[in-house]
């Protein structure tokens, strides 16, 4: 405090936080004593400790009581939401330069109180590297400074809720909070019980930086608080970090509230630690011992060793593991899970390498390697929390990659080899977000951390981590709503809303149109069709009424062709899209006539939509080899790469507005990055999409990369949502459809891009014809996931 200027001292002394900071200077215990070891909420720039609230006890590593935190009621959450909404109006109007100065002052404040914050984190069993936190703050202060220049068309979402479970690190909270603040959002933090004290301390220190009241709030409580915060209408976006089980529950609880939600489910994710025969074995064994048996590890590691060096690795493991102390477990229940996993492994023929015999009871267990496991064994598929390291073997490099990709998780991997070509090829082939070469668990704010598959559907860190807290100014937000009473099992069936006319005989109707699956024209598997009518009621055609089996056939075709399409060079994919654009131009008159007949637009307006569609396809062709990652400078030795990768198979439920332009805009975004796409045309206006099939057939887009399935929107949405191989769904439709997808796509986890057509349909299709670069960038970012690769030089 003595290092502050007289002006800063005067401001702080006039603030209610002055006596608290005086205590903080002495030690974290003094800060806790100041609050009588009972911590309340932090809202509107001050502590609030209402009476008659349930409390939760924070304990240290010995089981002693550190303090208590209170559990928020609905009225507390409502007050916090109102305060945050008011704070957002003030904070978002500030320039990026002024927000950057606030964050830089926070970094300076953290440097002065490093010891105190570290003490409190250790006391609450939530250790954190303060230098890394300071570096994170400085990094996003820089992006706040650059926002007005580099992102002029992107606007903050509003009030962001950050929900983090006790299983996560203290650093993971601020990996979300700081970029959200930097971009002009207000933030409500909902930390786990153990994370609450240091989070409240940092929130209080924030007030020294002249952060407007209400911009940063903290509410505490049990696991239900996150869902209750999400139901507050002031919240615009919710992001969660924690376990897969809790994330799935939260996603289902918040379905239907009209809230965009992202999940980072890295806790207990299974990550491969791959040692090739060309590795420095001593360094690799030291690395796996450090990663697998530290007190609080981020992931569950599985050791994969090439058979030619298996004996050498095992002998070194026996040598290195000798003398290691028992590792504390999270609870007595974790000890039970560990004992069961070890017994199951022994019954399946595994052998143990242990530093010592396990204690008879208690929440301690020695570092243990489970050798000789088969890949399907339960200990290898879902290792329990604790110091257990399953060991699997493989013969070839391709088999090692297959072993690393066998789990439903996709958080990270560590590769050990002296062959750089092998390292880069393996890193490219692994379906994970972060890859470390001859290292592990290295982090830097400049690189994205992106979970794949069941490890999450959001991107944190780097410039890429900013966009989850922004939206293009022309793009409407998902409207807040109240969940409807929806039968999720019956959604999309005839009973859920589609009434079959009395006396209807599907076999009596002949389809005049076909759908496009796997490069072939075909009827719906059910044999049924639907009538396509003009605005005046005249029958234009009969289109197939596709269903679950048609989606299954389209996915099978996509999975066969998508890897080859992805391996094509960006220039080759660009030529295919230029070809698609050229063939659309050749059929310009026919496509305009189709739009006019289906929608009732004038021929001039229909022709304009075709012209925009041709231009949009050319835009995506041009972007194919222009969008790339980079090699950011790092504070430590070595190099790192970040690169966008294709999602895989994407399901797209198209809107009614601009039936052709919307189709080619989304198709181009997905296909240009190497994805395969299954298109569900507008249920109301399917004819332009059906006529576009002829353009697809004439182009050199490989068969199976694009499929077009017509039919009832809800029925096909249900089929897409329940197919495990579809990685993402882009949806334009009803609020009920959005609710169904949020509830259903939480397990297995899919990336969702949801739009309520009742809101967007009122703009007359301006969203699609808008020339804003931010809209195309948003589409592109929805079509990719990010991978970071670390390559040390020493």
N, C-alpha and C positions, 0 to 999 in steps of 0.2 A: 504494500500500500504506500510505503514511503517513496517508491519510485514514480508515483503518479504526479501529474502536474497539479498545481494549486487549483486550477479550474476544475479538473476531474475530481479532486478531493472534496471541493466544496459541493459538487453535484452529488457525490456519493454520501457525504455526511448529511445532506438534506433528505436523503432517501431512507426509507425504512429498512433497507437491507444493510445499512452501516453496522449495526451491532452484530449482525450475523457474520459479516465478513471479518470483523475483528476476531470472532471466535474461530472462523475457518483458518485464519492465519496461524493459530496455535496448533490445532490438530482436528482430525475428523471427530474424535470423541467429544471435543468441546462443542462442535456443531450439533451433534446428536443431543448433548446435554441441553443445549439452548432450546431444543424442541422437546425437552422432557422425554426423550427416547420414544416419542409418539409422533409420526409424520403424517401430515394431512395431504391435501391436494395443492397443486400450484396452478393458479388461474388468475387472469387479469393482472399479472405482474406481482403477485404476492401469495403467501401461504394462506390456505383456508383449511380450518380443521373443525368441521361441523360435529356436533355431539350426536349421540345415539346411532353410531355406525358400527357395523361389525368390523373387527380387526383381525389382521394376520401377523404372525410373528416372523421376523427375519432372524435367522440363526447363523452362527459362524461355523467354522469347520469342526469345532469340538462339540457342537450342539448347544452352545451358550446363546443366550438371547442378545441380539444386537439392538433391536428396536422393534416397534410395531408400525404397521401401515393400515390405513382404514380402507374400507371397501365402499366404492361409490354407489349411491342410489341414483334413480332416474332423474331426480331433481338436480343432483350435482352435475350429471352429464348435460342436462339441459342448460344450466347456468354456464358451464364450460363452453358449450357450443355457441351460445350467444356472445360470450366474451371473445371467442376465437373469430367469429364472423365479423365483429367490430374491428378486431385487430387486423384481420385480413384487408379490410378496406384501406386502412392506413398504410400497411406494409406494402401492398401491391402497387400503391401509387408512388412509392419512392423509386428513385432511379436505381439502376443496377449498381452505380457507383456508391450510392449511400448504403445499400444493403451490403456491398462488399466491405465497406469500412466497419460495419457492425461485426461481420464475421472475423475480420482481421483483429479487431479488439478482443473478440472471444479467444482467438489463438494466443494473444498476448496474456490474457487473464489465465488461461490454462497453464502457460509456462510458469506463472507466479505461484499457482496453487497445485502444481504437479504432485507434490508429496502428499498433500491432503486428499486429493481425489484418488490417488493410487492406494492410500491407506484404506479409504472407505470401500473401494472396489474389492480389495483383498479381504477385508473384514466380512463383506457380504458374499464371499465366494464367487465374485464376478470379476476376475482379474482382467486388466486392460493395459495395453501399452500406451501411455500418454503421449510419447513422441509420435506414434502413429496417428493418434487422434488429433494432435496439433497439425500434423501434415495434412490430414483429411480436411480440417477446417480451412487451412490456407488454400488448398486446392480448389475447394468450391467457392471460396471468396473470389478467386480469379474468374470463375465462370459467372458469378453474379456481376462482376465488372463487365464482362463481355456480352452479357445477354442482350442488351439493347442494340448492340451492333450486329451480332451474329445470328440472333433469333428474333428478329423484329415482328414476325408474324405468329409467334407462339405466345400464348398467354397462360398464366398460372391457373390451376384447376380450382383453387379456392381453399377450403379448410380440409386438410389431409389428416387422417387418423393413422398413426403408426403403432401397430400392436405387435409386441415382441414377448415371447415366452421366456421363462426362466432358463430354458435349455440353451439359449443363445448367449453370445458374448456381449459385453457392454458396448464394444465397438460396433456391433451390427445395428444397434439402435441409431447411432449417429451416421452410419452409412446411408440411412434413409432420411433422417431428419435434416441434415445439413444441406443436401441438394434440394430438398423441398423448400427450405427457407431461402436458399440462394435464388431460386426461381420466383420468389414472391408469394409463396403460399403461407398460410398459417398452419400450425401443426398442433395436434393433440396427441400426446404420447400416452400409451397404455402399456407400461412395462410389467414384467413378471414381478413377483414379490421380492425376490433376491436382487433384482435390478433396480427396484424402486428407490432406495436411498441414494445411490450415486446419481441416478437420473434426476431426482429432485434437487440434489446439490448443484448439478451442472445447470439445470434450468434457472436456479437462483443466481448463479454466477453470470448467466446470460444478461441479467438485468443491469450489470455494471457496464454493458456494452451499448446502452441506450436503445435496446430493442423495445419497440412499442408494446405496451401492455396488451395482453391477449394473444399476441402472435405465437407464443409458445406456452402450452399448458400441459400439465401432467395429472392424470387421474389414475388411481390405483385400485386394486381389488382382486377378485378371483377371476377364473377363466371366463365368466359370463360377461365381464365388463366390456370386452372387445365387441361382442355382438350387440350389446345395448348401445354402445357408442355409434356403431354403424347405422342404427335405426334412427339416429338424430338427423333431422332434415337439413341441418347446417353442414353436414359432412358431404364433401364432393368426391372423395376418393379414399380408399382404405388399402393399406399395404401391411402384410403380415409376415413375420419371420418366426419360425418355430418348427415343430414336428409335423410330419405328414398327417398323423391322426387328428391333431388339433386343428390343422389348417383345413382339412376336409370338413370337420364339424362346423367351423366358422363359415366356410363357403356355403354350406347348406342353410345355416341359420340366417345368412344375409341375402339369400336368393329372393328376388322379387322386390327388394327395397329400392331398386333403380340406382344402385351404387356400383361403380366400377371398383373391382377388387383385384389385387395381385398377391400372389403367394410365393414366398421363398422358403422352401421346405428342406433346407440343408441339414437340419439336425438329424443325426443318426443315419444320414445317407451313406450307402455302401460305396466306397471308392477303391478302385484297383491301384495297387502298388506293384508295378511290373518291372521285373529284373530280367533283362536279356543276357545272353551268354557273352556279349561284348561289353558288359558293364564293368566298372571298377567295383568288385564284389565287396571289398572292405567298406568303401564309402556308402554303397547301397545298403548294407546291413546296418551301419551306423544310422543311416537316414530312417530306415523302417523302425528301428528301436526307438528313436526320438519321436517319430510320428505316432506310433501305435500305443505307446505306454506312458505318455505324459498324463498329468493329473486331469486336465480338462481338455479333451481333444474335440475337434470340430466335427469329425466324421468317423465312421467305422471303416477302418482300412482292411482290405483283403489282399494278402501277399500272393502274387502270381510269379512263379519262377520258371525259367526255361529248364527243361530236364537235364541238359548237358552240364549245368552248373548247380543243380539242385543239391547234391551232396556237399558241395563247397559252401553253399549258403547255409544249409542246416548246421554244419559243423561250426561255422562262425556265429550263428545265432545262439548255439549252446554256450559258446565261450562268452559272448557279450551279455547274455541274459543273466549269467551267474552273478549273484550279489545284488541284483536290483531289489529294491524294497517293494513291499505290497502297496498297491494303489488304492486310495479311498474310492469307494463306490458312492453313487448318489443316495442310496437308501438300502435298507434291509431287503426290500422287495427286489432290488437289482441283484443282490447276492443270490437270491433264489433263482432268478433267470439265468445267471451265470452258471450256477451249479447244474441246472437242468441241461443247458447247452453243452457243457463239458461231458456230462454222462451220456447224452445222445451221441456226441462225437466218438466217444470211446466205444460205444456199442456198434458204431458203424465202421470200426477198425482204425480210427485215428490214434496217433501217438502224441504225447504231450512233451513240450519243452517248458519247464517252469523254473523260476529263479529260486523258489523254495516251496515247501508244502503249504497249502492254503490253511488259514486259521479255521478252527472248528466252527466258528460262528462270527458274526459281526460284518460290518460293511467295509471289509478289506479283502483284497484278492491279489495274489502274485501275478506278475506279467506271465502270460501263457501263450504259447504258439501251438496251434492245432495242426499237426502234420498229417499228410495222407488222406485229406478229405476229398470226397468227390464233389464236383460243382453243384449237383442238386441237393446236397445235404443242407439241413436247416441252419447249421452254424455258419455255412458259407453264404446262404441266400439271405438270411436276416440275422446277422450277428447281434447278440444282446449288448447292452451298454456295459462297459467295463474293459479291463486290460486283456481282451482276447484277440488273437491275431490268427485267423484262418489262413492256411497255406495251401495253395493249389499249384499244380504244375501244368506246363504246356510244352509242345514240341516245336512248332514253327512259329514265326512271327505272326502269320495270319491267325493261327489258333490263339495266340496271346491276345490279339485284338478282339477276337470273338469272346474270349473269356472275360475281358474287360467290359464288353458291351452286354453281358448276359443279364445284368440286373435291371430292374425298372427305374433305377436312379440314374442321374446324369449330372452330378455336381462337379467332380474333379477327378484327376488321375495323376499319378506320379510315374514317370518313365525313367529307367536307368539304363543307359547305353552310351558307349563312346562313339558310336556310329551316328553321325548327324543326320544322314539321309534316312536311316531307320527311325530315328527319333521324330523327324518331321512327318514322315509318312504315317507313323503310328498315331501321332497327335492329330493328324487330319482325319484318321479313320475312327477314332474313339468318339462316341456320342456323349460328350461331357462339355461343360462350360469352361473349365480351366484345366490346363495341362502344364505340369512342371517337369522339365527335363533335368535329371540329376539333382533334383532338389524337391522340396515339398512345402506346402502351406505358406508360400511367399505371397504377400499382398502389396498392392500399391493403388492409391485412389485413381490413378490415371488409366487403369485397365478395368474393363467391365467384368463383372461376375454374373454369369447367366446360367441358371439351372436348366437342365434338359429333362424331358419326360416327367417323372414323378418328383423331381427335385425342385420344381417351381416353374412359374410362368412369367417371371419378371426379371429385369436386368438392373443390377445395382453397380455403382462405380463407373468412373470414366464419364466422358461426355454422354455416352449412351444411357447412363443411369439417370440423366436429367429428364429425359422425354416422358418417363412415366408420370412426372409431376406437371406436365404441360399438355396443352392441346392447341391445334391450329385455330386461330381466331374465327375462320369461316365455319368451323366444324361444331355443330351443336353438341352439348353435353347430354349424357343419358339422363332423362328426367327422373327425379325422385318420385317414388310411388309406394303403394302399400301392397304387400303380397296378396294374391288372390288364392282362394281355396282350390288348389290344383291337384288333380290326381295324376302324379308323375308317371305311374305305371300305364295309365290309359291315354296319356297325351299323344296326339297324332293318330289315334285309332278312330274308327268310324263312330264309336260311342262318345268320343270326346268333342264332337262338334260337327262332323261331316255326316249329313243325313243322306242316305241312298234313296232316291226317288222310288216311290211305290211302283212295282211292276218293272223296274229297271233290269234289263238283261244285257250284261256286258258283252256276251258273245254276239249279240245282234248288231254291235257297232263296229265298223271297220275303221282302223286308224289310218287317216290320210297322212299323218306325220309320224316320224320315228325319232327316238332318242339316240344318243351317240355315246356308246360305251366301249372302251378299249379300241377305238378306231373303227368301229363298225356301227352301222345303223341297225337298230333292233326295236322291237316292241317291248312294252313293259313285261316283266316276268309274270305278272298276274294276269296279263291278257286284257286288262281293263283300259279304258280310255276316258278322256274328259273332253267336253265341248269347249271350243275356243270361239268366243263371240266378239263381234264388233261392238262399239259403244251403242249402236242403235238396236242391238239384239240379234242381228243377222249372224248365222253360223258361218264361221270362216274355215274351221278345220276341226278335226278330232286329234288330240295329242295323247300320247301314252300317259297312264297314271302310274308312275313309278313307285317303288317301295323298297323295303329292306333288302331284298335279294338283288335288286338292281344296283343299290349302293355297294353291296358286297362285291358284285362283279366288277364295278368300277374301281374299287379299292384294290382288288387283286391285280387288275391290269396296271394300275398306277404303281404299285409296289414293284412290279417287274421292270417297268421302263424308267422310273424316276432316278435310280442310281446312274443309269447311263446318260440320261438327260443332264444330270448334275455334273457328270464328268466332262461333258462338252465344254469347250472353252467359252468364256463370255462372248467372244466375237462370233462364235458359231451360233449361240443362242440368239444373239442380236440379228443375225442374218435370217433366222427362222421367223422372228417377229416382224422384220421388214417384209418378209414374204407374206406373212399373214396380213399386214397392212396393205400390200399391193393387191392381193386378191380381194380384199374388202372394197378397195377402190374400183376394181373391175365390176363388182356387183353393186355399185353404189345406187343405181336407179332401183334395182329390185329391193334392196334393203330399205330404201326410203319409202317405197310403196308398202312394204310390210309394216313399217312403223305407222304410216298414215292409216292403213286399214285397221290396225289393232288398237291404236290410241285415239284416233279421231283428230290428230294434229293436221295442220295444213301441210301440203307438199313441201313448201318452203321451210317450215320448221323441221319437218322430218329429214330433209336433205341436210340441214344445218347439223342435226344430231349425228348423221352419218359422217359428215366432214370432220366434226370434232372427234369422232371415234377413230377415224383414220389417223388423225394427228396424234391422238393419245397413244395408239399402238406404236407409232414411230418414236414418241417420247420414251416409251419403255424399252424399245429396241436400242435407242441411244444410251440409255442408262445402264445397260447390261454390263459394259466394261468400264463404266465410270465410277461406280460405287464400290468402294473398297475399304479395308481397315487401315492400319498403320502400325508404326513402331514408335511409341511415345518414349521420350527420354525418362530414364529412371534414376532415382537418387542412389541406388546401389549398383554394384558391378553387374554386367550381363546385359542381355537384350530381351525384349519381349515383343510379341506380336499380338495384335487383335484383329480379327477378321469376321465378317458376317458370313453365316452359313444358311443353307436352305432349311426350312422346317421339316419338309417331307411331303406328306399328303395333306392338302388343305381343302376343307369343305366350305363352299361359299353359297349362302342363301341370298339371292339377289333381290333388290327392291323393285317396286312397281315403277318408280320414277325413272325416266330415261332408260328404258329397257335395254337398248343396245350400248349406249355410252357407259352405263354403269358396268355392264358385262365386260367390255374390253378393258376398262380401267382396272378392274380387280383381277381379271385374267392376266393382263400384262404385268401387274405388280408381282403376282405369285410366280408366274412362269419365268419371268426374266431372271429371277434369282435361283432357278433350278428346282422349284417345287413342281409337283403334279397337283392338279386342281380338279375337283368335282363340282360342277356348277348346277345349282338348282334355280332355273329361271323364275321370273315373276309368275305367280299363280294366275294373276289377272291378265297379264300381257306376255304370254310365252312365245308368241309367233316370231318376233325378231330373233330370239335366241335359237329357235328351231331352224330358221332360215340361215342363221350364222353357221350352222353345222356344215353347210356346203362350202363356206369359206375355209373352215378348218380342214375339211377333206382335201381341198385343193392346195393348201399350204404344205410346207415340209416340217410342220410340228409333228414329232413322232407319235404314232398311235398309242393311246393310253395316257399321254401327258395331260390331255384335257378330255373330260367326259361331261356330257350334258344330259341331265335326268329331269324330265318334266313330271309334274304331279302336284299333289297337295303339299303345301308348304310345311304344315305341322307334321305330317306323316314322314316327309323326307328329313326334316330337322331331327326328329326322333331317331331315325335310322343313322344319321351322321353322328349324333351324340353318343350312341351306344356302340359305335365301332371303335375298337381299341387301337387300330392302326392309324386313325386320323389324328394328326397332331394339333390341328388348329381349326376353328370354325369362325368364319366371318358371317355375321347374321344381320339382315335387315328384315324386321318384322314387328310382331306385336310385343307388348309388355309381358304377356303370358309366355311367349316363346323365349324371351330373355330370361325370365324366371326359371323356366324349365332347364335351359342350358346352364345357368349358374349352379343349379342344384345337381344336375346329372353329370356335368363335366368336371366335377371335383375328384372323381375316382373312376377310372384313371384320369389323371389331370390333363386338360387340354388348354391351349391358349385361346381365349375368346376375345373377339372384337365385336361388340354388341351395339346395335342402333335401333332405336324405336321409330318405326316408320310413321307412326301417328304424328310425331314431332317433325321429322325431317321431310315427310311427304308434303308438308304445307308450304314449302319454299318453291314449289314448282320445278324442282330438279336443279336449282341453282348450285347446290353442293357439287353436282357432277360436272357442270359446265364451267365452274369457277376456275380461273387460271392461276390461282395461288400456288406457288411452289411448295408451300408447307403441306398442302393436302396430298400431293404426290409423295413427299417425303414421309408423311404419316403412313401412307399405304406401303411404301417400301420398308419402313421399320417394322410394320406388322408382318412382313413376309420373311423376316430373317431372325435368327438367333445369333448370339455373339460367342466367339471362342477366343480365349486368351492363352498364349503359349509362352512360358518362361524358359529362357535359355541362359544359364549362368556361364560366365567366361572364366571363373576361377573357383 
